[in-house]
Amino acid sequence: MTVQNLVDHLFRQSAAQMVAALTRALGPDRLDLVEEVVQDALVRALETWPYRGVPQNPRGWLFQVARNRALDLLRRESSLGEKLAALPVAEIDQHSMAGGDPFADDELAMVFMCCHPALPREAQIALTLKTVCAFSVNEIAAAFLAEPPTIAQRIVRAKRTIVDRGIPLELPHQSALRDRLEPVLEVLYLLFSEGYNAHEGEGLVREELCNEAIRMGRLLAHHPETATPAVHALLALMLLQASRLSARRDEGGSLLLLPEQNRALWNRSMINAGMRALERASAGDSITSYHVQAAIAACHANASSDDDTDWEHILSLYDQLIELTPTSVIALNRAVAVARVHGPEAGIRELERLRSDPALRRYYLLPAVLGGLWYEAGRPDEAMSWYARALELPCNAAERRFLETRLAQCANGREPVAPVRS
């Protein structure tokens, strides 16, 4: 692993801890300063580790550099300096998904602060992704299918509201805690989704983001006030999806769709953990979109092969899902299930209704799926046109290679694999 990759990995793993701990000491009104010193620690690591070597406790090193930088900036404010000096640097490396992390409550408190009801829903999610999850503005914009300046404005306004309203960094109590769960779960869902299908960079997958979303989901699932059926359902969904991560790429890092994947590489222990979480999610009377998506993921996880997949049941689940969450992306995924049950022409008719949807205007997967369905319907020229359109839209390097391969297969008369999400 290169120093660049190591720093990126550690930063993703530790940014939430550092931001939460420093914000706890300095107060939410110093959030901009906290983000600045955490970024400074990342830059220092990139500048010094290639020449001096990686320290024995790299997480502790990053945290100490961030803390010391904050001390330098706040020398005149002795009370804040004393609070910073008391922070336990050594403990920052004692990270445990089992619940022994001394900063776990701070991290949860940070998420819940960002999801305060005084902030608009979209601002809550954008601020959490930026502050707690260390997303870039471009990454958040891609997750929202929005423009980066719009996201940047939301974040600035959200921070100003936290300062103006004096919103504290603390876990809300009992009913208030559960009232804020919905946006918190949406943040974790977006965090996992960005890791599962990265919008930027060379790689298809950013496993550290998936792992971080699962870790925070487990924190919520183990907290007595947040262990709701919806939390267990989201955790089940993430575990079941993550079980396929190692099979989603070939040796060259190119995308492999579900029919192409070696199911022997799927992580059975993770699937079993996901099924247990899905069973716990069945308690109570309410059903969320996470329940239905987890049920769809379970259908794939428990099928011995692509041919053995119960697509009729999956389509019925998508019918239920679109009633709960009528989004454009879900409608697109449902169209794939329609095609698997009723044939490519039926799937194309479903997708034609989505072509004018503004939310999908710059989403490469709509023309990509159309390309696959047109080829399956015996129209390779039409398929090539759609794959070419998909290549004009933003996607990561692995997805671009996948589209180029499909385009070449159409030109050579080879049959592309059915367009099923991986």
Buried (B, 14 or more C-beta within 10 A) or exposed (E): EEBEEBBBBBBBBBBBBBBBBBBBBBBBBBBEBBBBBBBBBBEBBBEBBEEEEBBEBBBBBBBBBBBBBBBEBBEEBEEBBEBBEEBEBEBBBBBEBEEEBBBBBBBBBBBBBBBBEEBEEBBBBBBBBBBBBBBBBBBBBBBBBBEBEBBBEBBEBBBEBBBEEEBBBBBBEEEEBBEBBEBBBBBBBBBBBBBBBBBBEEEBBBBBBBBBBBBBBBBBBBBEBBBBBBBBBBBBBBBBBBBBBBBBBEEEEBBBBBBBBEBEEBBEEBBEBBBBBBEBBEEEEEBBBBBBBBBBBBBBBEBEEBEEBEBEBBBBBBEBBBEBBEBBBBBBBBBBBBBBBBEBEBBBBBBEEBEEBEBBEBBBBBBBBBBBBBBBBEBBEBBBBBBBBBBEBEBBBBBBBBBEBBBEBBEEEEEBBBBBEB
